[in-house]
Amino acid sequence: MSFNELDRLNRVGSGCGGTVYKVVHRPTSRVFALKVIYGNHDDAVRRQILREIEILRDVDHPNVVKCHDMFDHNGEIQVLLEFMDGGSLEGSRIAHENLLSDLARQVLSGLSYLHRRHIVHRDIKPSNLLINSRKVVKIADFGVSRILAQTMDPCNSSVGTIAYMSPERINTDLNQGQYDGYAGDIWSLGVSMLEFYLGRFPFSVGRQGDWASLMMAICMSQPPEAPPTASMEFRDFIRCCLQRDPHSRWTAAQLLQHPFILRGGANQVNQNLHQLLPPPRPLSS
């Protein structure tokens, strides 16, 4: 596909990672998302970024946003992605447990696939979970946060991302300084699912709080739990994700077999998804 065959329609998201545009491929009329990655990169870093994106182009899973192509255009690195017309799930409250079970199942399916391919996401959060008009939920920005981290982008330490980081990633004194990215993704998943259920960030501080307050809440306090009003299966699911010891967290493959995920009714839930989910927010980068 040629970059010159793409027409930008409008901007649909922006953030530290870059700006996302809705574009149309003129010869086929297909709609895509085009992510323009910020930053002036030297040649060595640019080659590394392009190598990473080449790996991402081979990723193919129904619950992971597809990376179709990439362009090095006028010094800007631009990634052509599958367009998710429902936008992100940021700000959604999903108290219906059958719905939340199916949402978690879809995310875990994509996460398990990435982990089997030795790809760590590093930035699982509601704004990186997108939905389309067929009510399929997909993980976005897989690998992109790793790419940005390797460029020493200061936005990698933004508060919005820190809010979903595991304790041992924020405080390197924990876990003997060892960081397991796979276990880190599971912590972020647990925080996100509990946020969906509660309709708010589940720690004692807001996710936009200052770094010190977030660090104290995440690293020094006991992990948040689902309230007593939730089912025993959901409370246990959250406990399996939000273990302070990363070795005690279940893997994505194990969580797919958890009773909360296996409670059934996925097809019926998918059919009713449009009735129960709040309107999603615009696509986030």
RAGIMO-V627634 format. One record per run of one state. SS is the DSSP state (a for helix, b for strand, c for the rest). FROM is the first residue (numbers start at 1). TO is the last residue. If there is no record, write none. Layout:
[[SS,FROM,TO] [SS,FROM,TO]]
This chain:
[[c,1,2] [a,3,5] [b,6,15] [c,16,17] [b,18,25] [c,26,29] [b,30,37] [c,38,42] [a,43,57] [c,58,63] [b,64,64] [c,65,66] [b,67,73] [c,74,75] [b,76,82] [c,83,87] [b,88,88] [c,89,96] [a,97,116] [c,117,125] [a,126,128] [b,129,131] [c,132,136] [b,137,139] [c,140,143] [a,144,150] [c,151,153] [a,154,157] [c,158,158] [a,159,162] [c,163,166] [a,167,170] [c,171,173] [a,174,177] [c,178,180] [a,181,198] [c,199,210] [a,211,220] [c,221,231] [a,232,241] [c,242,245] [a,246,248] [c,249,251] [a,252,255] [c,256,260] [a,261,263] [c,264,265] [a,266,276] [c,277,280] [b,281,281] [c,282,285]]
